[in-house]
Amino acid sequence: MISTLRGVVLAVSGGGAVIEVGGVGYAVAVTAQHALGLRPGAEVLVHTALVVREDELSLYGFASRDELEVFDLLRGVTGVGPKSALGVLSAMTPAQAAVAVAAEDDAAFRKVSGIGPKTAKLIVVSLAGKLLGYAAPDQSPRSRVGGAVRAEAIAALASLGFAERRAEEAVDEAVAEQPEAPVPTIVRLALASLGPAGVR
């Protein structure tokens, strides 16, 4: 099993590179973003997956271990081959893939060439709970949704004439009390703590 390659880049194309290691040139399929960062003559380390088929041996290379691991997880989904898995990682980072799965956003995967609606839904279902470790804290669906709720609630209070700072404090208290609550509930709780509309 070839898990990494360290060598000199001989050539780069849109979807691959040739890396020379010990006098042998290895053709490695890479994401479009990875290819952009490779320069002929530069020494690189790539994390690789060797895909063995009856009539073909293919190497897929990645800039990080996270990308390789997500690639392997994607390949474990029925209907997702190595090329489609590589396509996903060309379209999104491991963190973005984790957020899409956690948010059940199969539309994000349908944008990838070769992945239809059925397979996209299967990716979301099959990888549920398996990509959480790849999502950055500020990219988690809860953080994104919570931030949107907070912003909308503050804007609603500001439209009622409350000072922004007071609105922020009241909303933060309401969110702390009921972190999963929708905007109307947060606004109602915040108004209760702010007191009569005339007292600002």
C-alpha positions in Angstrom: 0.0 0.0 0.0 1.3 3.4 -1.0 0.2 5.9 1.7 2.4 8.9 0.9 4.8 10.0 -1.8 7.6 12.5 -1.3 9.3 13.6 -4.4 9.8 16.2 -7.1 6.9 17.4 -9.3 7.7 16.7 -13.0 4.5 17.8 -14.6 1.1 19.1 -13.6 -2.2 19.1 -15.4 -5.7 20.2 -14.4 -6.5 16.9 -12.8 -3.2 15.3 -12.0 0.5 15.5 -11.6 3.6 13.3 -12.2 5.8 13.0 -9.1 9.2 11.5 -9.3 10.4 9.4 -6.4 13.6 7.5 -6.6 13.8 7.8 -10.4 10.3 6.6 -10.9 7.5 9.0 -12.1 4.1 8.3 -10.4 1.0 9.6 -12.1 -1.3 10.9 -9.3 -4.8 12.2 -9.7 -5.4 15.3 -7.6 -8.1 17.9 -6.9 -8.1 21.0 -9.1 -7.1 23.2 -6.2 -4.2 20.9 -5.3 -3.0 21.0 -8.9 -2.9 24.8 -8.8 -0.5 24.7 -5.9 1.9 22.3 -7.5 4.9 23.6 -9.4 7.3 21.6 -11.6 10.6 21.2 -9.9 9.2 21.6 -6.4 9.5 18.9 -3.7 6.1 17.8 -2.3 4.6 15.4 0.1 1.2 14.0 -0.9 -1.1 11.6 1.0 -2.2 8.9 -1.4 -4.8 6.2 -1.9 -4.1 3.4 -4.2 -7.2 2.2 -6.0 -6.9 -1.3 -7.5 -9.2 -2.5 -10.3 -9.0 -5.5 -12.6 -7.4 -3.6 -15.4 -6.0 -0.5 -13.7 -4.0 0.8 -10.7 -4.7 4.4 -9.9 -3.1 6.7 -7.4 -5.1 9.6 -5.9 -3.1 12.3 -4.0 -4.1 14.9 -1.4 -2.5 17.8 0.3 -3.7 16.8 3.8 -4.5 13.7 5.7 -8.1 15.0 6.3 -8.7 15.1 2.6 -7.5 11.5 2.2 -9.7 10.3 5.0 -12.8 12.0 3.7 -12.0 10.6 0.2 -11.9 7.1 1.7 -15.2 7.7 3.5 -16.9 9.0 0.4 -15.7 5.9 -1.6 -17.4 3.8 1.0 -20.8 5.2 -0.1 -22.7 3.0 -2.6 -22.5 4.7 -6.0 -19.5 6.9 -5.3 -16.4 5.9 -7.2 -12.9 7.4 -6.7 -13.5 10.0 -9.5 -16.7 11.2 -7.9 -15.1 11.3 -4.5 -12.3 13.4 -5.9 -14.8 15.6 -7.5 -16.5 16.3 -4.2 -13.1 17.3 -2.7 -12.5 19.5 -5.7 -15.8 21.3 -5.0 -15.5 21.6 -1.2 -13.1 21.2 1.7 -13.4 18.4 4.3 -14.9 21.0 6.7 -17.5 22.1 4.1 -18.4 18.5 3.3 -18.8 17.9 7.1 -21.2 20.9 7.4 -23.2 19.8 4.3 -23.7 16.3 5.7 -24.6 17.5 9.2 -27.0 20.0 7.7 -28.5 17.3 5.4 -27.7 19.5 2.5 -27.7 17.0 -0.3 -27.9 19.8 -2.8 -24.3 20.6 -2.1 -23.3 17.2 -3.4 -25.6 17.3 -6.4 -23.5 20.2 -7.8 -20.6 17.7 -8.3 -20.4 16.2 -11.8 -21.4 12.5 -11.7 -23.4 12.7 -8.5 -27.2 12.5 -9.0 -30.0 13.2 -6.5 -30.2 9.6 -5.2 -26.4 9.4 -4.6 -26.3 12.8 -3.0 -29.0 11.8 -0.5 -27.1 8.5 0.1 -23.9 10.4 0.9 -25.8 12.5 3.5 -27.4 9.4 5.1 -24.3 7.2 5.0 -21.9 9.7 6.4 -24.1 11.2 9.1 -22.1 11.5 12.2 -18.9 10.4 10.5 -17.5 13.8 9.5 -18.0 15.8 12.6 -14.3 15.8 13.4 -13.5 17.6 10.2 -15.8 20.6 10.7 -14.2 23.7 12.1 -16.0 25.0 15.3 -17.2 28.1 13.6 -18.5 26.1 10.6 -20.8 23.8 12.4 -24.4 24.1 11.3 -25.5 25.0 14.8 -23.0 27.9 14.9 -24.1 29.2 11.5 -27.8 28.9 12.3 -27.3 30.4 15.8 -25.5 33.4 14.4 -28.3 34.0 11.9 -31.0 33.8 14.6 -29.0 36.2 16.8 -28.5 38.7 13.9 -32.2 38.7 12.9 -33.3 39.1 16.5 -31.0 42.1 17.1 -32.2 43.7 13.9 -35.9 43.2 14.9 -35.2 44.9 18.3 -33.3 47.7 16.6 -36.3 48.3 14.3 -38.4 48.7 17.5 -36.1 51.5 18.6 -33.9 49.7 21.1 -30.2 50.7 21.2 -28.0 48.1 19.4 -25.9 47.4 22.5 -28.9 46.8 24.7 -30.5 44.7 22.0 -27.3 42.6 21.7 -27.2 42.0 25.5 -30.8 41.0 25.7 -30.6 38.7 22.7 -27.4 37.0 24.1 -29.3 36.4 27.4 -32.2 34.9 25.5 -30.0 32.7 23.3 -28.2 31.5 26.4 -31.5 30.6 28.0 -32.9 28.9 24.9 -30.1 28.2 22.4 -32.4 26.3 20.0 -35.2 28.8 20.0 -36.4 30.4 16.7 -36.2 34.2 16.1 -39.7 35.1 17.4 -39.1 33.3 20.7 -35.7 35.0 21.1 -37.2 38.4 20.4 -40.1 37.7 22.9 -37.6 36.7 25.6 -35.4 39.7 24.9 -38.3 42.1 25.0 -39.3 40.7 28.4 -35.8 41.5 29.8 -35.7 44.9 28.1 -38.9 46.0 29.8 -41.5 48.5 28.5 -40.8 49.9 25.0 -40.5 53.4 26.3 -37.6 52.5 28.7 -34.5 52.2 26.7 
